[in-house]
Amino acid sequence: MTDPASMRIASFLRSFGAVSLGIVLSSCAASPAPHPFASRMAHDAATASHSSPAERRSYDQAIRRLCQELDRRGPDLAIQQLRQSDVKVILPKIPLPLQSIEIPKNSRPSSETIGIPIVLGYDTKNFPLYPPEGLFVDASALVRTIDGKTSLEFSTDRESIRIDGADYKLAIDPTGAGLHLERQARKLAKSGFISMLRPSSMERRPQIYLLDPYDPAKIPLLMVHGLQSTPVAFASMVNALRSDPDVRAKYQIWQFYYPSGSPVLANAADLRDSLSKTLHTLDPKGEFPSNRRIVVIGHSMGGVISHSLVSSSDGALWASIFRVPPAQLQGDQEAIRRLTRILDFKRDPRVSRVIFMAAPHRGSPMADSFIGWFGNSLARLSPMEESGFSALARKNPEAMMPAAARFYDAGRFSAVRTLSPKSTALLALADLPISIPYHSVIGQQRWEPTAQGSDGVVPYASSHLDGADSELIVRSGHGVIGNADAIREVIRILHEEGAKP
């Protein structure tokens, strides 16, 4: 026997699928007075999966047309008109202006789910913590009856929904928002090379951006890109992580952007400052436990600068360059102050785990090659990086460690040059102990003895750190963050961290 609820829903679907939503909304637009829109949508789409496939397709198509019409007219105005028509519209609690409702191009309806996948786009021009390209959020759109009232709901925080005592999986495309942001950030993606050559001239300054609406209950997952790169390089990983229900439920993705051509340790100081500023803005009283469980993923040079978040210098970096304390140096006081900021730091206790991916902890031979020399010669740096630090070294020859004196005397401190295996400060950073769990994911272009391996840019001996909780070597070049085995390892580690009480 067919249950009465299913019969009502099948009847609803037949009538709902036949409604021309464009005509209905045109009527709404013609007059601000309430329109009998709700009566045309009937009372219950809740158990649509009990209906026939043809009726279910009509239901999906009707919601699809509705979302397209909302986006065409502008979400704010169209939603206001729906509410005037006595339709309840349930939006996510995201305190930004909604500016677009789009349907992912690759989304396909499924008999196993209810609703349709959509991407909600929010205007971020007055909210600088989010990317200037916009905040994009994966959601599911569905129509159902709540308290006797027809409701259009955009759901972002649930995997399933219970209706009339039955559970339904919501249709959602966890890659839709990431792909949308990637398209919007094409210009940023192309800026990696110029940001390496002219870091001080870039309009976008170093900053952490939130890719998800801030949720104090979720663990921040901070991604740090490498040299000649941008956060867009993590696009494949972001989509893979969001496709994992457990990761999606427990983590929120943050990304650090910085013009990568500045000296490595200067970039590290900018990362530390940006994280402190971001957390102070979001959690000024430090009351949310999730903000004390930050997980950092650093790729290439991003891994090197992330090391300064999880260790304390304790004078080791300064001692790798100078024999005397800052107060005893002669010369430009601003150069001394800036160098002290770069070389002196404390571990950030809010970071609980770090994943290093193809990180050149002990430098890359490429920095000392002709390619490295050429890249360093092309770089256009700030006056301090161009000559200020080297002038300080020449002013204090007796105060310098011999190896550091030779390195600093040459001047021109681009990121490329400061990734040299001859940089005494870089080597000192690699030796700093890390007191939290840390992991290494290392690429090898060819299967060969591990100790002689390389990803083509960074040799294994530079990427390896003793004492890591895990170390995985994958068949990959330097772009290991796009490698499927490497991404699976990241997901495994995140599950491990997320399972902690």
C-alpha positions in Angstrom: 0.0 0.0 0.0 1.2 3.5 -0.8 1.3 5.6 2.3 -0.7 8.9 2.3 2.4 11.1 2.8 3.9 9.7 -0.4 0.7 10.3 -2.3 0.6 13.9 -1.1 4.2 14.4 -2.1 3.7 12.9 -5.5 0.7 15.2 -6.0 2.8 18.1 -4.8 5.6 17.3 -7.2 3.3 17.1 -10.2 1.8 20.5 -9.4 5.1 22.1 -8.3 7.0 20.9 -11.4 4.4 22.4 -13.7 4.7 25.9 -12.1 6.6 28.4 -14.2 8.8 30.1 -11.5 9.8 32.8 -13.9 6.2 33.9 -14.3 5.6 33.7 -10.5 8.6 35.9 -9.7 7.7 38.3 -12.5 4.4 38.8 -10.7 6.2 39.3 -7.5 8.5 41.9 -9.0 5.6 43.8 -10.5 4.2 44.6 -7.1 5.7 44.7 -3.6 2.4 43.4 -2.2 2.4 39.8 -1.0 1.8 37.3 -3.8 0.1 33.9 -3.4 3.4 32.2 -4.3 3.4 29.8 -1.4 0.1 28.3 -2.4 1.5 27.4 -5.8 4.4 25.6 -4.1 2.0 23.4 -2.1 2.7 22.1 1.4 5.3 19.4 1.4 8.3 18.5 -0.7 9.9 16.7 2.2 9.8 13.1 1.2 10.3 13.6 -2.5 12.5 10.5 -2.8 9.4 8.4 -2.3 7.9 9.7 -5.6 8.6 8.4 -9.1 11.8 9.4 -10.9 9.9 11.6 -13.3 8.2 13.5 -10.5 11.5 13.8 -8.6 13.1 15.4 -11.7 10.3 17.9 -11.9 11.0 18.8 -8.3 14.7 19.3 -8.9 14.2 21.2 -12.1 11.7 23.6 -10.3 14.2 24.4 -7.5 16.9 24.8 -10.1 14.8 27.4 -12.1 14.0 29.1 -8.8 17.6 29.5 -7.9 18.5 30.7 -11.3 15.8 33.3 -11.2 16.9 34.5 -7.7 20.4 34.9 -9.0 19.3 36.7 -12.2 17.1 39.2 -10.2 19.6 39.7 -7.4 19.3 37.5 -4.3 18.4 40.4 -1.9 15.4 41.7 -3.8 14.2 38.3 -5.0 14.3 36.8 -1.5 12.4 39.9 -0.1 9.7 39.3 -2.7 9.4 35.6 -1.8 9.0 36.5 1.8 6.3 39.0 0.9 4.6 36.1 -0.9 4.5 34.3 2.4 7.3 31.9 1.5 9.7 31.3 4.4 13.4 31.7 3.2 16.0 30.2 5.5 19.5 31.5 4.9 22.8 30.5 6.5 23.9 32.7 9.4 26.7 34.4 7.5 27.0 38.1 8.2 27.9 39.2 4.7 25.8 40.5 1.8 24.6 37.6 -0.4 25.3 38.6 -4.0 25.0 35.4 -6.0 23.3 31.9 -6.1 24.9 29.7 -8.7 24.5 26.0 -9.6 27.8 24.2 -10.1 28.2 23.3 -13.8 29.2 19.6 -13.0 26.4 18.9 -10.5 24.1 16.1 -11.4 20.8 15.2 -9.7 20.8 11.9 -7.7 18.0 9.7 -6.5 19.9 9.3 -3.3 19.7 12.9 -2.2 17.2 15.7 -1.7 17.6 19.3 -3.0 20.1 20.6 -5.5 23.7 21.7 -5.0 24.4 25.4 -5.2 27.2 27.9 -4.5 26.4 31.0 -2.4 28.6 34.0 -3.2 29.1 36.8 -0.6 30.4 40.3 -1.1 33.6 40.8 0.9 34.7 44.3 0.0 33.9 45.5 3.5 35.2 42.4 5.2 38.9 42.2 4.7 39.4 38.9 6.5 37.9 37.2 3.4 39.4 37.1 -0.1 38.6 40.2 -2.1 37.4 37.9 -4.9 34.5 37.0 -2.6 33.5 34.3 -0.1 32.0 31.2 -1.8 30.1 28.6 0.2 28.8 25.2 -0.9 25.1 24.7 0.0 22.0 22.7 -0.7 18.7 24.3 -1.8 15.5 22.5 -1.0 11.8 23.3 -0.6 9.7 21.8 2.2 7.0 22.7 4.7 7.9 23.9 8.1 5.1 24.6 10.6 2.6 24.5 7.8 4.5 27.2 5.8 6.2 26.6 2.5 10.0 27.1 2.9 12.9 27.6 0.7 16.1 26.6 2.6 19.7 27.0 1.8 21.6 24.6 4.0 25.4 24.7 4.5 26.1 23.0 7.8 24.4 19.6 7.5 25.0 16.4 5.6 21.4 15.2 6.0 18.0 16.3 7.1 15.1 14.6 8.9 11.6 15.1 7.5 8.5 13.3 8.7 10.6 10.8 10.7 12.9 9.9 7.7 16.5 11.0 7.1 17.6 12.3 3.7 21.1 13.1 2.5 21.3 16.7 1.2 22.6 17.2 -2.3 25.8 19.2 -2.1 28.9 19.7 -4.3 31.8 20.1 -1.9 34.1 21.3 -4.8 31.7 23.9 -6.2 32.9 26.8 -4.0 36.5 26.0 -4.4 36.3 25.8 -8.2 34.3 29.1 -8.3 37.0 30.9 -6.2 39.7 29.4 -8.4 38.1 30.9 -11.4 37.6 34.3 -9.7 41.3 34.2 -8.6 42.9 33.6 -12.0 44.6 37.0 -11.9 46.0 36.2 -8.4 47.2 32.8 -9.6 49.2 34.4 -12.4 50.9 36.9 -10.0 53.3 34.4 -8.3 56.3 35.1 -10.6 56.0 38.9 -10.4 55.5 38.7 -6.6 58.8 36.9 -6.4 60.6 39.5 -8.5 59.0 42.6 -7.1 57.6 41.8 -3.7 57.5 45.4 -2.4 55.5 46.6 -5.3 52.6 44.2 -5.0 49.2 45.8 -4.1 48.1 42.9 -2.0 50.0 42.8 1.3 50.8 39.8 3.4 47.6 38.5 5.1 45.7 35.5 6.2 42.4 35.0 4.3 39.5 32.9 5.5 38.1 30.6 2.8 35.2 29.5 4.9 32.7 31.5 7.1 34.4 31.8 10.5 33.1 29.2 12.9 34.6 29.3 16.4 33.8 25.6 16.8 36.0 24.5 13.9 39.8 24.0 13.8 41.6 26.5 11.6 43.7 24.7 8.9 46.2 27.3 7.8 47.9 26.7 4.4 51.1 28.5 3.5 52.3 28.6 -0.1 55.8 28.6 -1.4 58.2 30.7 -3.5 56.8 32.0 -6.8 53.4 30.8 -5.8 50.0 31.9 -4.4 47.3 30.3 -2.3 45.6 29.2 -5.5 48.2 26.4 -5.8 46.3 24.6 -3.0 43.1 24.4 -5.1 43.2 20.7 -5.7 44.0 20.0 -2.1 41.2 22.3 -0.9 38.6 20.5 -3.0 39.9 17.1 -1.8 39.7 18.1 1.8 36.2 19.6 1.5 35.1 16.3 -0.2 36.0 14.4 3.0 32.9 14.7 5.3 35.0 14.5 8.5 37.5 17.1 7.5 34.6 19.4 6.2 32.8 19.0 9.6 35.8 19.7 11.8 38.1 22.2 10.0 37.9 25.6 8.4 40.4 26.6 5.8 42.6 29.7 6.1 45.3 30.7 3.7 48.3 33.0 4.0 49.2 35.1 1.0 52.5 36.9 0.8 54.6 38.3 -2.0 57.2 35.5 -1.9 60.3 37.4 -3.1 61.2 38.9 0.3 63.9 37.1 2.4 62.7 33.8 3.9 62.9 34.9 7.5 61.2 38.2 6.7 58.3 36.3 5.3 58.3 34.2 8.4 57.9 37.3 10.5 55.0 38.5 8.4 53.3 35.1 8.9 53.7 35.3 12.6 52.3 38.8 12.7 49.4 38.0 10.4 48.3 35.0 12.5 48.4 37.0 15.7 46.4 39.8 14.1 43.8 37.4 12.6 43.3 35.6 15.9 43.1 38.9 17.8 40.3 40.1 15.4 38.4 36.8 15.5 38.9 35.9 19.1 40.3 38.8 21.1 39.7 37.2 24.5 41.1 33.8 23.4 38.0 32.0 24.5 37.5 29.5 21.7 39.4 26.2 22.2 39.5 25.5 18.5 41.8 28.5 18.0 44.3 26.7 20.2 44.4 23.7 17.9 45.5 25.3 14.6 47.0 22.9 12.1 49.5 24.4 9.6 50.3 23.0 6.1 53.4 24.6 4.6 54.6 23.9 1.1 58.1 24.5 -0.1 59.3 27.8 1.4 56.0 28.0 3.1 57.1 25.0 5.2 60.3 26.8 6.1 58.6 29.9 7.3 56.0 27.8 9.1 58.8 26.4 11.2 59.0 29.7 13.0 55.5 29.3 14.2 56.3 26.0 16.0 59.7 26.7 17.5 61.4 29.4 19.6 64.7 31.0 18.3 66.2 31.4 21.8 69.0 33.4 20.4 70.1 30.6 18.0 69.5 32.4 14.8 71.1 35.6 16.0 74.1 33.7 17.2 74.4 32.1 13.8 75.2 35.6 12.4 76.6 37.8 15.2 79.0 37.3 18.1 77.4 40.2 20.0 73.9 41.2 21.1 71.9 43.8 19.1 72.7 46.6 21.5 76.4 46.3 20.7 76.0 46.6 16.9 77.0 49.8 15.1 75.1 51.3 12.2 71.5 51.9 11.1 69.3 51.4 14.1 66.3 50.6 11.8 68.2 47.8 10.2 69.1 46.4 13.6 65.5 46.6 14.8 64.2 44.9 11.7 66.8 42.2 11.8 66.0 41.6 15.5 62.3 41.2 14.6 63.1 38.7 11.9 65.6 36.6 14.0 63.9 36.6 17.4 60.6 34.8 17.9 58.7 32.5 20.3 56.7 29.4 19.4 53.0 30.2 18.9 51.2 28.0 21.4 48.0 28.1 19.4 49.5 25.9 16.7 49.0 22.2 17.6 50.4 20.4 14.5 52.3 21.1 11.4 52.7 19.3 8.1 55.8 20.2 6.0 55.4 19.4 2.3 58.6 19.5 0.1 60.1 22.0 2.6 63.8 23.0 1.9 64.7 23.3 5.6 68.4 23.3 4.8 68.0 25.2 1.5 68.1 24.2 -2.1 71.2 23.8 -4.3 69.2 25.6 -7.0 69.6 28.9 -5.0 73.4 28.7 -5.6 73.1 27.7 -9.2 73.1 30.0 -12.2 69.3 29.9 -12.1 69.4 31.1 -8.5 71.9 33.8 -9.3 69.9 35.0 -12.2 66.7 35.1 -10.2 68.4 37.0 -7.4 69.8 39.5 -9.9 66.3 40.2 -11.4 64.6 40.7 -8.0 63.6 44.3 -7.1 63.8 44.6 -3.4 63.2 47.2 -0.7 66.3 49.3 0.2 66.7 47.4 3.4 66.8 44.0 1.6 68.8 45.4 -1.3 71.7 46.9 0.7 70.7 47.7 4.3 71.4 44.4 5.9 74.7 44.0 4.0 75.8 47.5 5.1 75.1 46.5 8.7 77.4 43.5 8.2 80.2 45.6 6.7 79.8 48.1 9.6 80.4 45.3 12.1 83.0 42.9 10.6 84.4 41.9 14.0 81.0 41.1 15.3 80.1 38.7 12.5 80.5 35.0 12.4 82.9 34.2 9.6 80.4 32.1 7.4 77.7 34.7 8.0 80.1 37.6 7.1 80.8 36.0 3.7 77.1 35.4 3.1 75.9 38.9 4.2 78.7 40.8 2.4 77.3 39.9 -1.0 74.0 41.7 -0.3 70.8 41.5 -2.2 68.6 39.4 0.1 65.9 38.0 -2.1 64.0 34.9 -1.1 65.9 32.9 -3.7 69.3 33.8 -2.1 68.2 33.3 1.5 67.2 29.7 0.5 70.9 29.0 -0.1 72.4 26.1 1.9 75.1 28.6 2.9 72.6 30.7 4.9 73.7 30.2 8.5 70.3 31.6 9.8 68.4 29.1 7.6 70.5 26.2 8.9 70.0 27.4 12.5 66.2 27.5 11.9 66.2 23.9 10.7 67.9 22.8 13.9 65.4 24.4 16.2 63.4 21.8 18.2 59.7 21.4 17.6 57.6 20.4 20.6 54.3 19.6 18.9 53.5 16.7 16.4 55.0 17.4 13.0 54.9 15.5 9.7 56.9 15.5 6.5 55.6 14.7 3.0 58.4 14.5 0.6 58.5 14.1 -3.2 60.9 12.0 -5.2 61.0 12.2 -9.0 62.7 8.8 -9.3 62.7 5.8 -7.1 66.2 5.6 -5.8 68.0 5.3 -2.4 66.1 7.7 -0.1 69.2 9.6 1.0 70.0 10.5 -2.6 66.4 11.4 -3.6 65.1 14.8 -4.7 61.9 16.3 -6.0 63.9 18.1 -8.6 64.2 21.3 -6.5 64.7 20.1 -2.9 66.9 17.1 -2.0 65.6 14.6 0.6 68.4 15.6 2.9 67.0 19.1 3.1 63.4 18.1 3.5 64.0 15.5 6.1 63.6 16.3 9.8 64.6 13.9 12.6 61.8 13.2 15.1 58.8 13.7 12.8 55.7 11.8 13.8 55.5 10.5 10.2 57.4 10.9 7.0 55.9 9.9 3.7 57.8 9.8 0.4 55.6 10.0 -2.7 56.5 9.8 -6.4 56.2 13.4 -7.3 58.1 16.5 -8.4 58.2 19.6 -6.2 54.5 20.3 -6.6 53.7 17.6 -4.1 50.6 19.4 -2.8 48.7 18.2 -5.9 49.8 14.6 -5.6 47.0 12.2 -4.8 49.0 10.1 -2.3 50.2 13.2 -0.6 46.7 14.6 -0.2 45.5 11.2 1.2 48.3 11.5 3.8 47.2 15.0 4.7 43.6 13.7 5.2 44.9 10.9 7.4 46.8 13.3 9.6 43.8 15.6 9.9 41.6 12.7 10.9 44.2 11.9 13.6 44.2 15.5 14.9 40.4 15.8 14.6 39.9 12.6 16.7 41.6 14.2 19.7 39.2 15.3 22.5 
